[in-house]
């Protein structure tokens, strides 16, 4: 099984790129973040023509997550089970696998209301795992976490120290999610770090490879132990009008 996670940074802007990429890579499951459209505006028909079922949790202008699957999606949970209006989390079942797609808040500025929301949101995600699943389940949690796990995932740590993407408080909450019973499958394949999934549009971030790895595929051990390959598709950060993120692609054996 090939599973991917990609912050497309607007499905409208990236629809043709996404379709071409799906046709080329043919992932069995793809988790998308930052759709920036309501559910009704999501390109269901064009993706169905490529062979994909889609579950979506959209929002006008901001946020939005989706899971695409080449096999039928049998259950869908939108949101973390509370009254938060932001469309940032979607859980589905595909065959016997729980697939969770998350778009963690950025936080904007340490100390701001949005920063407090980010930290609380990550705590709510951990609580959702506690309430709905077990580490013994076959489960994958994918998405843009807006946190670099540690400095191995940062090209220039000194430039980012104390920022919303590298702050210790956010990293501690990321670790709490891992401690629930999840494995960073990409890190297991590439323990040396130094590979990135996001580059700022500004200041030649991508040509200089001044990136961060903030997009993750986390899995319970029963799934993680079957991971045989993981890569970041840097080609999708090239060319005209790319997302500022590249897809993370992970392969599991049956």
C-alpha angles and dihedrals in degrees: 000000000000115000126183139186123200135170098212095186094221122003090214093057094042103035096110092044091049093050092049091047094049090049090051102041100029097202114193090221129017125186114203129194137192096028094163093203137095117251093259091058095051112113096246095151097052092047092047087055087058090052101261132133112207135206114190142186104189138179132189114262096342142058120344131158135206140182120211120197135179088213128053119288107227105185134021132194116186116202132350096292099267138088098274106137095204114104101226109126137052129172124192139168119233114184102313096333127100108218117194121188119196136183104191116205116260095225095219097216132010109254095023128118088254090054091053089049091052094052092045091047091055090050089051090052090054090048090050090055090049092050102043110026146033129224085239090066124097097251140155124192113196135175155084104310096181087221130097104222093222140331092286084073095053125077094204109020095179090061092055105035111134093008125131089260096051106024116135092233092058092043090052091054090048088053090051089057090050090047090059085075110285133132125213094230094190092055090049089057094041107030094167094067120204095126120113139199102189133049126179114249088225131076095018091289095165100042089050092043090232091156143141132215104232099143113086143183109205123182141178113255095257088063099032094057089062094056110117102170142014131182144162112235099224092175089076090062089059132078130032122345099350125175112255086241129068123215119263109218123195129182125208128187120226 
